[in-house]
Amino acid sequence: MKEGTGAGVYWQYVGRRLSFSLGRYATVFQAEKYAVLACVYEIQFLSRPEKYASICSDSHVALKALQAVRTSPLVQQCQKTLNDNSTWHAVGLYWVPGHARVPGNELADELARDGPPLKFVGPELALGASR
């Protein structure tokens, strides 16, 4: 039985590390989008004085989804949060190659692997597949 899917976030300049359990039915694609959303929430939460923030992901598909017009509810939430945040910070989204020893990305992947054993809070998705 699948243990679960996790998402991980590493904020380089403050050394903040976050691991999330997304339950047994979330897809890796959903986890990648959730990680971007968690980054934007962290930007808002930490209230750093910097006016520019970079979010790096090794998922081309997740970053492309954030540019799409027709999207899933999770992508719509990411888009809305990014747009709402733009009055306080300029946020750049960047692709980095996966498994290429990019230090922050390798650490975020490790944090994502640590997520599934954590207790998942909330209702489980009925299906992990997109529509």
ChimeraX attribute file (.defattr): number of C-alpha atoms within 10 A of each C-alpha:
attribute: neighborCount
match mode: 1-to-1
recipient: residues
	/A:1	4
	/A:2	8
	/A:3	11
	/A:4	18
	/A:5	23
	/A:6	30
	/A:7	27
	/A:8	26
	/A:9	28
	/A:10	24
	/A:11	17
	/A:12	11
	/A:13	6
	/A:14	9
	/A:15	9
	/A:16	10
	/A:17	13
	/A:18	19
	/A:19	21
	/A:20	25
	/A:21	23
	/A:22	27
	/A:23	23
	/A:24	19
	/A:25	17
	/A:26	19
	/A:27	17
	/A:28	17
	/A:29	15
	/A:30	21
	/A:31	20
	/A:32	23
	/A:33	23
	/A:34	23
	/A:35	25
	/A:36	24
	/A:37	21
	/A:38	18
	/A:39	23
	/A:40	21
	/A:41	15
	/A:42	16
	/A:43	21
	/A:44	14
	/A:45	9
	/A:46	9
	/A:47	10
	/A:48	14
	/A:49	8
	/A:50	10
	/A:51	11
	/A:52	13
	/A:53	15
	/A:54	14
	/A:55	19
	/A:56	19
	/A:57	24
	/A:58	19
	/A:59	18
	/A:60	14
	/A:61	13
	/A:62	21
	/A:63	19
	/A:64	10
	/A:65	19
	/A:66	22
	/A:67	11
	/A:68	12
	/A:69	9
	/A:70	10
	/A:71	13
	/A:72	15
	/A:73	9
	/A:74	14
	/A:75	23
	/A:76	16
	/A:77	16
	/A:78	23
	/A:79	18
	/A:80	14
	/A:81	15
	/A:82	21
	/A:83	13
	/A:84	12
	/A:85	16
	/A:86	13
	/A:87	9
	/A:88	15
	/A:89	20
	/A:90	14
	/A:91	17
	/A:92	11
	/A:93	13
	/A:94	13
	/A:95	15
	/A:96	16
	/A:97	13
	/A:98	14
	/A:99	11
	/A:100	10
	/A:101	10
	/A:102	12
	/A:103	11
	/A:104	17
	/A:105	21
	/A:106	16
	/A:107	18
	/A:108	21
	/A:109	21
	/A:110	17
	/A:111	20
	/A:112	24
	/A:113	18
	/A:114	18
	/A:115	22
	/A:116	21
	/A:117	14
	/A:118	14
	/A:119	11
	/A:120	17
	/A:121	10
	/A:122	8
	/A:123	8
	/A:124	13
	/A:125	12
	/A:126	9
	/A:127	11
	/A:128	14
	/A:129	11
	/A:130	8
	/A:131	5
